[in-house]
């Protein structure tokens, strides 16, 4: 038996208010939006527990993925989907906390590179351990087949959206 959730109620209300709307496949995407909100709120709470913001978490995580390599502020902006102005403020705060260090680019004096400090590495590793543990606990609520099927369907949808965006649609 399927248990009804918030999205089922949401869609039922829309079917009553606007029966002309074709909501046949909206449930999956509305659930993705709701899940994204839950995960973002959890990331904010986790980040605060580690003395950083969720944006700072994203920057530290981007640097950690490349560690021990550095990254330019513009690369970090692109990866974290933040404006360069926002990135400057985030890097200022992270540098004030001793979590990152800005270094001159050895190949171009006009550019800077950002690296994790030892303290930054320790901070993001602790936060990542918690974040990944929580994500694994959440996905463990699904049967392995459900998890694989959901991942496949969402990958297919995102690839189709990306392809559509790349073609100028």
N, C-alpha and C positions, 0 to 999 in steps of 0.2 A: 504494500500500500504506500502510495506517495503522500508525504506530508506537505501540506500547502505552506507557503512562506509569504513574506512581505511582498515579493514580486507578483505572486499569484493574485493577491488582494489589489495591488496597484493596477494590474492589467484588467481585473474584473471591473474596477471603478472606471477605467477608460472605456471599456466595452459598453458600459452603461451610458457614460457621458457622451461618447463619440463612437457609436457602433460602425460608422463609416471608415474608421481608421483600420488599416490592415496591420494588426499586431501579431500576426502568425509566428514570426520568428524573433520578436523583440525580447522575449523572456531571457534568452541566453545573454544578450548584450546588456540588458538592464542588470542582470546578476553580476556580470563582469564589472560594471560600473559600481555596484554596491560593494562587491568584494574589494575593488580598488580602494574605495573609501575606507573600508575596515583596515586594510593593510597599511594605508597611509597613516591613519590614526595610531596604529600600533607602532609604526616606524617613528612617529613624532615622540611617542611615550618612551620608546627604547632609546632614542637619541638623547632625549632630555636626561635619562638615567645615566648616560655616559658624558654628560656635560656639553653636548653639542646639539645642533639643530639637525633636522632631517636633510636640509640642503648640504650642510657640512658632512653629514654621513655619506651622501651621494658622492661628494668630491673625494673624501677619504677612501671610499670604496673604489672609485675609479683609479685613484693612485695605487691602491693596494693590488688591483688586478694587473698593473704594469710593474709592480715592485720587483727589482730595485730600480727600474728605469724611471726617469722623470717624465713629466708631461708639461706642455705649455698651457698657460691659462686659456688660450683660445680652444685648444683640444679639449680641455676639461669642460669648457662652456658647451661645446658641441655634444660631448658624451653625456653630460648631466642635463642637457636641454635647458640651459640657463643663459641669460644675456651676459655679455662681457662685463657690464656694469655690476650686475649681481655677483658675478664671479669675483670681481675685484674686492667687493665687500666681504664675501665668504672667505677669500684667501687672507684678507687683512685679519679677520677674526681668528682664523685657524693659526695664522702666524703668531698673533698675540698670545694664543694658548700654548704655543710651542709644539703644535702638531704637524706643521709643515714649514718648509724653508724655501724661499725663492732664491734662485741662483742665476747668474748670468749664463746665457746660452754660449757655450764655448765656440760655436760656429757662427754666431751672429750677435754682436754686442747690443743690438737694438731689442733683442728678445730676452725673455726670462723663461726659466724652467722651474717647475715646482716639484719638490721631493718630500716624501714623508720623513719626519724625524723618528727617532726610536720611540719616543712617547706617542707620536701619531700612529705608528705601526701597532704598538701595543693596544691603543685605544680602539682602533678600527678592528683589530683581530678579536678583541673581547666582544664588541658590538656585533660583529659578523657571526660569531659563534652563537650568540643569542638569536639573531635574526634568522639564520639558516635553521637553527633548531626549531624555532616557531613555525617557519614555513613547512618544514618536514612534518611537524606534528599536525598541522592543518591538512596537508595532503594525505597523511596517514588515515584520515577519516574516510577516505574514498577507497574502494576496492582498487587494486593495482590496475586492473583493466580499465576502470573508469578514469583513473588518473592519466593513463596513456592515451585513451580516446579523447579526453578533454584537451590534453596538450597538443595532440595531432590536429584537432579541429581548430583550436585557437591559432596554431602555427599557420595552418592553411589560410585562415581568414586574414591574419596579419600579412602574410606574403601576398595575398590577392590585393589587399589595401595598398601595400607598398608598391606593387607593380602598377596599380591604377594611378597612384600619385606620381610615380616616375614617368608615366606616359603622358602626364599633363592633364589627366581627367579631373 
